[in-house]
Amino acid sequence: MNALSPEIKCEMYIESEGPLLAVYSRKWPLRGNMGMGYEFFAIPYNSPKILYKFSLEMYRELTQGPGAAPGSGYEYYNWFGCGGLAIPLLSIKGGTFFLTEDINTYFPDWPGNDLWAKHSVAACINATYGAAIKIIGNDPVIPIGYWHVVTRRWPWDQNTLGLPETAIWAGQIHIAGIPEGKLCWTGQPLENEPYAAERDITPRGTITLYQGFYSWLFNIEVLINRDVALSLKP
């Protein structure tokens, strides 16, 4: 969650402008001089769709494992129930449920549930308002394997650290991309996750991003006064 930290200074600029779309970029240093994060937003002038690319340039190894489990006493450090790595994180104000292209509906409280990332998934305010995301380019070394969906961020409406920015997250629901092989929280019972009904349950725990360059590409679509279920259909 490095990009969400208030002490991390991000640089945002216009990458390019063309006749059909503009590309906005953002970059920031990872903590401890671990590397750099890069975001690219290709935004068409007359379309509700956004092409979103996220890249990581790792200067040295970064290991990421599961976050704190329910009942551990450390839940605050696992804000979205998915540990400290989400690629990407899509949050919708006023959302109430999630919908996939096969018309399955989910509304899990913290710590959330994992869906198979082969699906398109929408965070919905209602049947005609929301935002949808799907993967169109997965990194071959660290692919996104799961969508972690959760309707509330820990600590919900509490503000235990007295940080004013925590109010930003009130009333939002979240979709987080989780790399294949990474566990979301310690002791997570994988057989209870929705994806277990569709694919093999493979071992999940800690992953390592080695020195190098990683990149993922997503299609995000804002849905306003449109049937969300129909919009998700291929």
N, C-alpha and C positions, 0 to 999 in steps of 0.2 A: 504494500500500500504506500510505497515511497512517494508517489506523485500526490498523495492526499495530505502530506505533512506540510504544515504552515511554514516551517523553516526552510523548506526546499524552494529555491528560487527558479521559476520556470521562465524560459524565453519563448515568446510567441511571435510569429512573423508570417507574412504572406509568401508562400513558396513560389506560386505562379498564378497568373490569371489568363484565362483563354476565353474564346467566344461562347463556350458551353458551361464552364465551371471554373471555380477558383479553388486553389489548394492552400489551406492554412496549416501551419506546422507549429509544433511545440517541442522543446527539448529541455531536459533537466539532468543534472548529475545524480547518480545513485549515491547513497550514503557510503562513506568510507572509501571514496574514489574507486568503487567497484566497477563503474562503467557509466554509460549514458543511456537515457531513455528518449525515444523519438516518437512523436505522434504526427500523423498526416491526415487531414480531413479534406477529402475531395467533395466539394459541395456544388451541385448543379444549381444554376440560376432559377430554373423553373421546374423543380422536382423535389418531392419530399424525401428522396433517398440521399444517403451519405455513404461514400466509400471511406472506411476508416482503416488505416494501416498503423500498426504499432510495431516498433523495432527496438531491440535491445542490443547494445554493443557492450559486451562484457570484457573488462580489462583483466579480470581474474575470476576464479570460481566463486559461484554463489549457490549455497545449498538452502533449499526451502522444504520444510516439512509440515506436518499437520499443526493446526492451531489448538487452542485450549478447548477442552471438552466441557459439555454441560455438567455443572456440579463441581467443577474443579476449583472454583474460587478465582480463576483467572480469565473468566469469560470476556471481560472488558477488552482484553488484548486480541480477541478474535471477533472483530466488529461484525463481519458479515457471515461468520460461520464457515469460512473457507480457508482460514490460515492467512498468511501474509503475502500471497501472490495471486492476483486476479488479472487475467489478460483476455478481454478488457473488463471494465466494470461499467455496466449500464444501469442508471438509476432513474426512476420515474416518480415524480411528485404526484401524490394522490392515487397511486396505483393500488389495486386490491387483489389481483390474481395474475397467473401466467397461463398462456395458451400456446400449444404447439400446433404444427400444421396438420397433425392427425386428430385434432379437436380434443386432445386431453387437457384437462384443466388442473392447475396446482395452486395452492395458496399456503405454503408451509411457513410456520413461525420459525424464529431462530432456534436451532442453527441452520435450518433450511434442508433442501433436498438436491440431489444430483440427477440431472437428465442427461441422456446421451447427446453429445454435441453434433451428431448427424442431423438433428432436428433444427428447424427454424423455431424460434421461441419469441413470444411477445410478452412484454410487461403491459398489463391492461388497466386502464381506469374503469372502462366498461366495455361493452361489446363493440363500440365504434370509435373508441379513443385509446391510443397506446403507442408503443414503439416496438418494432420487431428487429431481430438480429439473426444473422446466419453467417457461417464461415464460408468464405469463397477462396481463401488461400491459407493453408495450414503450414506451419514450420515443419520440415521433415524430421528434425532432430527432437524438438520439444513440441509435439502437436497438442492442440487443445482437444481433450477427450470428453469433457463434461461441461454442462451449464449448471452452475450452482445457483439455485433460485431461493430467495428468502424475502418474506414480507416485512420484516422489521430488523433493524440493526441494533445490536447490543450497544449500550444499555437502554435501548428503547427511549423513554422520555426522561431518563435520569441524566445528570450532568456531573458525574462524580469527580471530574478533574477541574471543573470550573472553566472549561474552555468555551468561549462564545461560539466558535465555529461548529460545535456539535449540534447546535440548533438547525443548521443547514440540512441535516439528515432526517429531521422529523417528518413523518408522513410519507416516506419514500419506500418503494420496493426495489429490489436489486437483482440483476443477472450478472454473474461473474463467470468468466471462462477459466477452467481449471485444466492444467496440463495432465495428459495421460500419465498415470502412475503416481500422482500426488494425492495424498490423503487430506481431507479437509479439516478433520479434527480427530484428536487421539481417541481411539476406541470406536470410531465410526462404523456402525454395522452395515457393511456394503450390501448385504443381502436384502436389506430393507429399502434401499434406494430405488427409485423408479426405473433407472436404466438397467437394473439387474433382471428385469422381466424381458429385456430385448437383446441383450448381448452377454457374453461371458464375463464373469467377475474375475478380473485379473488383479494380481497383488498391487497394492497402493501404499505408499509411505512417503519417503523423502526423495526429492529429485535434485539433480545438480546441473546448473547451467555453467558450462565450461567457457574458457576464454574464446571469444568469437562473436559472431553476429547472428541474431535470430529475428524472424519477422513473421507477422500474421496479418491477414487481410479480411475485413468483415464488411458486410452490407448491412446498413442500418436504415430503417424506413420509419418515418413518423406517420402515424395513421390518425387522421382527423376526419370525423364524419364518414368513415368507411367501415365496412364489415371486416373486423379483424380476422375472423376465421377464414373468410374467402381470400383475404389478402395474403395469408400465409401459404395458401396452396401453391405448389410448384407451377 
